[in-house]
Amino acid sequence: MTPEQFLAHVQRGPLAPAYLFLGPEEFQRDACRRALVEKVLPREEWESGITRHDLDETGISAVMDDACALSLFAPRRLLWIGRAEAAVPRGNETIAVPPALASYVRNPTPGVTMVFDSARYDFEGEDKTKQERVRKFYAPLPVQVEFTRWSSAQARKFAQDLVRETGLRIAPDDLTLLVEAVGSAPARIATEIEKLRLYAGEGGQITSHDIARLVPQAQATTIFALVNALGRNDRKKALDLLDVLIREGEYLPLALSFLATQFRQALVAQEAQLRSAGQVQGHFQKLGVPMWPSRAEQVVQTMNGFSASELRAAIKRIARTDAALRDIRPDDRVVLEDLVVNLTR
C-alpha cells in the first residue's frame, strides 16, 4: 500500500488492528502517523492513549502482552512500535513468524491499534534482501505501507508546488539547486522553503546566492550546478555560479576535482555506449561507484554535450587549470573564468 492509499484507507475506515510501516521516507510517514493518531484518538486522549515501544529495548512478546492488556483509563489505544526490524532474526537464520503476533492478529484486542515501524532499510541495493526478511517476519499484519525515497522528479514537483503556495520567485535552475542540496528529501525541502519565505518575505525573489548562503550543503551543491551548466554549454549560468562559489569562499581546487570527475564519468559512459540516466547509474554502481539519480542525469547531459575528443580535451584543460590555481597567478577568478569560457562554446 502506498502512503496515499493509506491516507484514503484511514479516512474511509474501518481501521485494521495492526499495520507495518516500511521504508526510510519520513515526510509521508509523518503525514500518515498524524492521520492515524487523529482517527484513533480524540486530542484530549493523545497523552494517555499513545504507548511507544522500541524493539531494540523491548522484546516482541512484551509488546504483544501490552497490546492484549485492557486499560480502565484508556479505552482506545495506539501502540507505536519503533525499530521493528530489530526483532527479525539476523543473518541466514530462518524467518519464523512470532506465534504471539499471528495469534493476536486473528483475535485483536478491541480498541487497540498497533503500528510496527521499520525505517532502517531501503527497497533497493543491499537493503532489499533485509527488507524482504522484515516483510516475511511481519507477514500476518493485514496492511503494509511502503515509504520509498522520492525521486528527484517528485521532489522537484513538490518544491514547485510549495514555491507557488508561498509566492516566492525562484528560477528553475536555482530551485533544482535547492532540491539537490537537501538530497531530494521532502521534509527538508519544506523546511528550507519556509526559511527562505521568512527571509525574503511573501513574493520575494530568491537567488542562487541566497540558497548557497542559507541552505546547508548548498555550497557544495552549487559545484554540481556549475558542472551541470558546463555540461549544457550554458556559459552565462556557469559564470553566475562560479561567481557564487568565489564570493562564498569555496575552495576552488575542490570544485575542479568535481568537474574532473564529472567529465571522466561522462567519457566512461560514452565509451560504454550508455544512453539513459538509469543505465549510467547501474553501470557505475556495478563498478562500486555510488551515484544518485540526479548525478546520473548530469553525467548524461555532459556526455551528450561533448564528443569523446572534447571530453578528453576538457579533462586535460581542467588539469592545467588545477596546476595554475596552485601556481603563482594573477587571480583565481581569471583562471576559472578562462576555463569556463573554453569549455563552453
N, C-alpha and C positions, 0 to 999 in steps of 0.2 A: 504494500500500500504506500502511495506517495503522501507527503505531508498535506497536499491539497485534498486528497481523498480522505485523509484522517480528519481534517477540519470539517469537511462536509458530514462525515460519519458522526462526529461529536454533536454537531448541530441537529442532525436528523434523529439521533438516538435510535434504540436504547444502546447503552454502553456495554462493552464486553467486560467480563470480570478481570481480565489481565491483558496487558499489552507488552510488546517488545519493541523498544526504540533502538535502531541500529544505525551506525554511521557517525562521521565526525562533524557534520554541518550543524552549527549552533543557532543560526538565526531562525530558521524554520522550526527547529526543535523548541526554542523558547516560545514561539507563537503557539505551537501545539500544546505545550505544557500549560500555558496560560488558559487556553481554551478548555482544556480538560479540568483544570482546577475550578474554573468558573462554572463548569457544567456540574461537577460533582458536589461542590460545597458552596453554600452561601458565604459571602465575605466575612461575616461575623464568626464563622466556624473554621476559618483558614488556620488559625493558630492551633486549635485543638484537634482538627481533623486531618492534618497532614503529618505523616510519620516518614522519616528518612532513614534508610539503611545504606550501608556500604559493604558490598560483598568482599572487599579487601579486609574488612574488620569483623564481619558477622557471617556466620555460616548460613547457607540457604535453608537449612532445617529450622533455624531460629526465626528466620523471616517468615516461613510458612506457618509456624506456630503463632506468630504475631497476627498474621492475616486471619487465622481461624478464631482468634480470641474476640469475644464480644465486649463492647465497651458501653457502660451506662452513660458516659459523659459525651461520647461522640458516636451517634447512631450511623453517621455517614463518614467514611474514612477513605483517604487516598494514601497508599503506600508507595513511596518513590524509592526504588532500589537501584542505587548507582553502582558503577563498576561491575555490571552484570557478567562481564567476560571473566572475572576473577574466579567464578565458581566452575568454569569449564576445565576439564582435565587437560593437563599440559602435554606437549609433545605428541607422540603417536599413541597415547592411551586411547582406548576405545570410548566413544561417546555413549553414555547411558543417561537417559532422561531421569532426573530425580523422581522417585516414586511419589514423594510428598507433593511435588509440583503437579504431576499428572493427576493425582487424586483430587487436589484442590480445584483444578480446572473443571473436573467432572461435577464437583459439588461445592461451588464457591460460597463464601460467607455473604449473606445479604448485606447490602450497603457498603461493601468494601470493593474498591477498585485498585488494582496494582499496575505499576509500570516498572518493568525491568529495563534499565537504561545502559546501553553499551556504546560508548562514543569513541573507543580507542582505535578500532580498526576501520580501514577504508575498504572499498569494494574492488580495488584493483591491486595489481602488483603482488608483493609478498603477503600483504594483509588478506588477500582474497580467501586463501585456504583457512586462515584463522577465523575469518568472518563466517565461513560456512560451518565451522565447528560450533560457533556460538548459536547459529540458526538451529542446528540439529539438537543441541542441548536443550534449547527452549522451544522445541517443535510443538509441544502441547498448547502453547499460548495461541489463542484464536486469531490475534491480529498482530502482524509485524509491520512496522513503519520504517521505511528506509530514508535516511537523511544523507544523501550523496552530496559531495562537494559541487558547488556551482561551476558551470563552465564560464569561460571569460565572456562569452556572448550573453549568458543570463545575467552575470554581474554587471555588465555594461548597460543592459536594458534597465535593470533595477536602478543603477546610478542615474540614467537619463530620466527615469520617472521621478526620482527624488529631486533632481535639479529642477524639473518642470514644476513640481509642487512648491518648492521653496522660492521659485522665481529667480534663482541665481543665473548668471550668464557665464558659461564656461565653454570654451572652444572644444570641439570634438577630440582633438589630439590631447588637450590638457585633461579632459575627462578620462581618457584612456590612461594617461599618466597616473592619475589618482587611483583608478581601479587596479592597475598593476602594482602600485606602491603598497597596497593593502592585501595583495595576493588574491584578489577577487573575492574576498570574504565579505558577504553582505552586511554582517553586523558592523564591521569596521567601516564599510562604505557609508552606512547610515550615520555612524558617529562622526566621521570626518566631514561629511557634507553638512551636518548640523553645526560643527565647529566653524566651517567656512561661512555658513549663513550668519552666525553670530559675529564673525569677523567683518564681513563685507556688508551686512545689512540686507534687508529684503530687496531683491532685484539687483544686488551688487555684482560687479564684474570680478571674476577670479581668473588670475593668470597662472602660467606655469611657474613663475617666480613665487607667487603666493603658496602654491601647492608644495614646491620644494622647501619652502621655509616653515610651513605649518604642519605638513603631514609627515609623520615618522616614516623613515625609509624612502621617502620620495626623492631625496637627493640621489641615492643610488639608482632609483628607477629612471631618473632623468637621463642617466647614461644610456639605459636601454632605449629610451625615446630618441636619443641622439642617433644611436645605431639604426633604429627604425627609419628615421628621416633620411639617413645616408643611403639605406637600402632602397628607399623610394626615389633617390636622387632629388630630394626636396632641399635645395640649398638654403632657402630662406629659413625654413623651420630648423634645420641643423644649426645654422648660425645663431638663431634665437636661443636654442637650447644650450649651445656652447657658452653663450653669454651668461645664462643662468648658472651653469656649473662654475664658471670663473668667478662670478660675483659671490657665490656661496662658498668659495674657497675649496672646491673639490680638488683632491689630489689627482692631477691630470694624468700621470702615468697609469693610474688605476683605470681611468676612462679609456686610455689607449689599449690597455690589456683586454677590456671588454670588447672593444672594437676588433682587435686582432682575433679574439675567439669567435666573434660573430662571422667574420669573413672566412676564417678557416672552416668553420662548421658549414657555411654555405658552399664552400668549394667541395668538401667531402660529400655533402648531399647532392650536389650537381653531378659529381663523378659517379655516385651510386645510382644516378638516374631516378632520384626520388621526386615525387610530384606534389604531394599534399602534406599539410602540417602533421596529420596522423602518421604518415609514413616516416616523416623526419623524426618525430618523437619516438616512434617504435624502434627505428634504426639506431638512434643514439642510446636509448635505454638498453638495447641488446649489447651495446659496446660498454655499458656500465657508466654512461654519462647521464646524470639526471637532467630532465628537461620538462619545463611546464608547457602546456599547450600554447600560451601566448608567446613564449620564447620560440617554439617551433614555427609559429606563424611568421615571426620576424626573420627566421632563417630562410623560410620560403620566399619572403619578399626580397631579401638580399640576393638569394640565388637567382631569382627571376629578373632582378635589376642589373645584374652584371654577367658578362660572359666569363668563362673559365680563365681566359688570359687576363681579363680585367680584375678578377678576384686575386689572382697571383700577384699582379702589379700592385694592387691595393695593400696586400699583406706586406710586401716589400716597402711600400711607402710609409705604412704605419710603423714599421721597424725603424726606418730612418728618422721619422718624427720623434719616436721614443728616445733615440740617441740624441737628437737635437735638444729635447727638453732637459736632458741630463748634462748637456754641454753648456759652455758659455754662449748665451744668445741674447738678442735684444729684448724679447718679450714673449712670454708663454702664449699670450693671445695671438700674436702674429704667427707663431709656429703652428698653432692649432687651426687658425683660420685658413692658413695656406693648405693644410691637409684637407679641410672641408671643401675648399674651392676645387682642389684637384680630384677629389673623389666624386664630386657632383658635376654633371655636365649639362 
